[in-house]
Amino acid sequence: MSERIDEILDGIDGVLFDMDGVLLDTEALYTEATRRVLGTDVAAFDFKLKEKMMGRAPWIATRILLEAVGSPMTPAEFDERKRPVLHELFRESKPKPHAPELVELLHARGSPPAAA
């Protein structure tokens, strides 16, 4: 695997990662935080609703969520309540498979990785 990675990275000076969901497995943590903030409204937060939210700007996704579950919260209120829950849950985040090895390999090659 290392030889193939070396071939792929030949001529690349550095690598910029979007850490969320690329280096760290955080999807379940976002779901859990949303469920905790919604409380009794969790039944409506299913995969069909998540599909409607995926790929949208955060404030649009939050508005879709709150309208779907009939929550009286504003997107700003929801985000304010969710932020501390996410901070707590992120302590439990685990790396995606092979992410640590890739970062170590990049560092060893002198191709500094960075996260955005």
Steps between C-alpha positions, in 0.01 A plus 500: 500500500780742587654476151163575339449799730850626418413477129173688551662772710800553272532873438245600765639749751226473762152369567204693638228289664146583597537324835133448574400165357828462311755450778256461789183291504257764626174424319350303788603776743309765305196272497525441875537872571196575287297234680601638840402854409169396344405291803148369446506596130752226413254263333478726195880520463554200276716428196244641255517832680880483518508446121303822450755684715819353349716726287315815599635807672479447878233765559282356222542144630410615851190679372392182312551296818309734730208535259481122451486424872273795577744657744435856617877563520665735257808372314714730717349357822550145375864567409563667837363193683678252272849656514584399862360151443724458195804621693430234762443225243802590286720379785375153402580533129706226343722521193371364172666174390859557382487876568781492761722295269440740212584804713816328627601411144447857381708632786778248429505603131530867592154574356346680796134422557265769629136495604242762411 
